[in-house]
């Protein structure tokens, strides 16, 4: 499974200092997700749902994250999976993605 363009774009929002300045991990993820376009939200959700549903192993998810345009690294596959699950959760709750029409 190749990373989707929406995933790669989202990953580029995770710079090396993304978790340094905010009060919580959720706030940091929300800040990083501001790079995601409204038109890409549902495609990104579907990609993460498929990837996290077992289409990829934890090690494959970790490798995909490391090869994406991120500067935020997890030390192991467990940490990467936890981060990706938090990202997926935040996509549902992110204030920028509330109350907009689904676009394909």
C-alpha positions in Angstrom: 0.0 0.0 0.0 1.5 3.3 -1.1 0.9 6.4 0.9 -1.8 8.6 -0.6 -1.0 12.2 -1.7 -3.3 13.4 1.1 -1.2 11.4 3.6 2.0 12.8 2.3 0.7 16.3 2.4 -0.6 15.9 5.9 2.7 14.4 7.0 4.6 17.5 5.8 2.8 19.5 8.6 4.7 17.5 11.2 7.9 19.5 11.6 10.6 18.8 14.2 9.2 21.2 16.7 5.5 20.3 16.3 5.2 19.0 19.9 7.3 21.6 21.6 5.2 24.7 21.9 1.6 23.6 22.6 0.0 22.6 25.9 -1.1 19.2 24.7 -0.4 16.5 22.1 -3.9 17.1 20.7 -3.2 20.8 20.2 0.1 20.0 18.5 -1.6 17.6 16.1 -4.4 20.1 15.4 -1.7 22.7 14.5 0.0 20.3 12.2 -3.3 19.4 10.5 -4.0 22.9 9.5 -2.0 22.1 6.3 -4.8 19.7 5.2 -7.2 21.1 2.6 -11.0 20.6 3.2 -11.3 18.7 -0.1 -8.7 16.2 1.2 -10.1 15.4 4.7 -12.3 12.5 3.7 -9.8 10.9 1.4 -7.2 11.2 4.3 -9.6 9.7 6.8 -10.3 6.7 4.4 -6.6 6.2 3.8 -5.8 6.2 7.5 -8.8 3.9 8.3 -7.6 1.4 5.7 -4.0 1.6 6.8 -4.8 1.2 10.5 -7.4 -1.6 9.9 -4.7 -4.1 9.3 -3.9 -3.4 5.6 -0.4 -2.5 6.9 1.5 -4.0 9.8 2.8 -1.8 12.6 6.3 -2.0 11.1 5.0 -1.1 7.7 3.1 1.9 9.1 6.3 3.0 10.9 8.3 2.6 7.7 5.7 4.6 5.7 5.9 7.4 8.3 9.7 7.5 8.3 9.7 7.7 4.5 7.1 10.5 4.4 8.1 14.2 4.5 8.0 14.5 8.3 10.6 15.8 10.7 8.7 14.3 13.7 9.9 10.7 14.3 8.7 8.0 16.6 11.3 5.7 18.0 9.3 2.5 17.3 6.3 1.2 15.4 4.2 1.3 18.5 4.7 5.0 18.9 4.0 5.6 15.2 0.7 3.6 15.3 -0.4 5.5 18.4 0.4 8.8 16.7 -1.5 7.8 13.5 -4.5 6.8 15.6 -4.4 10.2 17.3 -4.2 12.0 14.0 -7.2 10.0 12.7 -9.1 10.9 15.9 -8.2 14.6 15.6 -9.4 14.7 12.0 -12.9 14.1 13.4 -12.6 16.8 16.1 -10.5 19.4 14.4 -12.2 22.8 14.4 -11.2 23.5 10.8 -13.0 20.4 9.5 -16.3 20.9 11.3 -19.5 21.9 9.4 -18.3 21.7 5.9 -19.7 19.9 2.9 -18.1 16.6 1.9 -16.0 17.1 -1.2 -14.5 14.5 -3.5 
